[in-house]
Amino acid sequence: MARTLLCEVVTPERVVYTNEVTMVVAPTVDGEVGILPLHVPLVSVLDCGEIRVRHGDQPDEVEWIGVSGGYIQVHEDKVIVLADDAALASQIDVERAKKGLDLARKQLEVAEDLGEHEHGRLERDLKWHEIQVAIASKDD
């Protein structure tokens, strides 16, 4: 049997995902990182994006998880994702995500006179909704 990694994705509210996997690909602020068993220890800041976890060698053995940012830690054969927010593709309500995306776009359009901090928050919300819509379509 092939060597595996324990992958856990957690948010402040809940455990989103935990499973034995053969590979994890995560979006960091420095670019994507691929993690296989026996990976060197790593701690990195996550970017808003898609995490892919592979269970085997077949293309259909992949699960998609959206994250809105956070941290990833790799130690021995364990990957821990501490996400600000996260969602499995199979659990995303596409219509709700699309409504959130439309609302975020409208808020950003009228946010020209808001401060830089508030404008940045609205841009992160927009990207988070875009990620949810994108990965939900990959689970079809």
N, C-alpha and C positions, 0 to 999 in steps of 0.2 A: 504494500500500500504506500502511496506517495505521502511524503511528509506534509503536514498541514500547519496552519496558523490559527490561533483563536482570535477572532475579530469581534470586538464589542464597540457599538456605537451608542453613546449615551448623551442625553441632554440633561439640564437641571431638573426636568420634570419626570423623565422616564428612561428606561432602557429601550432603545429603538430596535436594536439588532444584536444578536449574539449567535455565533456559529463557527464551526471549523471550516476553514476555506484554504484553497491552495494559493491564492494571490489576492492582493488588495492594491488598487490604484486610487490615489487620492489627490485632490487639487490643493497644493500648498501655494503660498504667496510667491514662491520662487519657481513654480511650475509643477507639473504632475510628478508624483513619485510612485514607483512601482515597488511593492514589497512582497518578497517571496520568503519561504521558510529560511531560517538562519541569517536573516538580514541583520546588519549591524544596528546597534542601538541608535535611536533617532527620536528627536523631539522637534516638531515644526508647527508653524502657524498655518492653519487651513484657510483657504480662500473659499468664497461661496462657489459651489459647483457640485459635480457628480462624483460619488465614490462608486467604483465598480468592484464587486467581490466575485471571484471565480471559484466554483466548487470542483471543477475537473478540467478536462482538456477540450470539451466540446463547446462551441460558441453559444449554445443555448443554456449553458450552466453558469450564467452570470446574473447577479442581482444588482439593481441600481438603487442607490441611496442618495438623496439630495441633502446637502448640508449648507447652512447659511454662514459658516465660519466656525472658528474654534481652534482646537489643537489636536495633533496626532502624536501618539507616543508608540514607539516600537521597542520592545525589550524581549530578548530571547525569541520565542515563537508566539508572541502575543502582540496584537495591534489594538490599541485603545484610542478611540476617537471621542474626544470631549467636544461636542458640538453645541453651538448656541441654539440651533434648532436643526432638526433632521426629520426626514420622512422617507419611508420605503416607497418605491415607485408603485407597488401594488396597493398601497394604502392611501394614495393621494386621490382626493376628490377633484377630478379635472375641472368640472364646472366651477367649483369654489375657487380653485387656483386661478382660473381665467378671469373670474370676477375680481379677485384680488389684484391681478395683473392690470386690469383696466383701471381700477381705483388708484393703484400706485402711479400709473401713467398720468392720470388726471391730476393727482396731487402734485406730481413733479412739474407739470406744465404751469401751475399757478404758484409755484414755490420760488419764483425768482427773487422776491424780496425777503426771503427767509435767510437766516444765518447759515454759515458754512456747515456747522454741525448738523442742523436740521436737514439741510439739503443732502448731506452725505447719508443720513439715516434713510431718507426717501429713496436714494439711489440703491442702497443695500436692500431695502424692501422690494424694489422693482426687480433687482437681479434674483432675489430669493424666489419670487413668484415665477419669473421666467424659467428658473431651474426646475421648479415643481412641474410646470406645464411640459417642459422638454422631457423629463425622465418618465413622467406618467405615460407619454406616448410610446416610450421604449418598452413598456411592460405589456403592451397590447399583443 
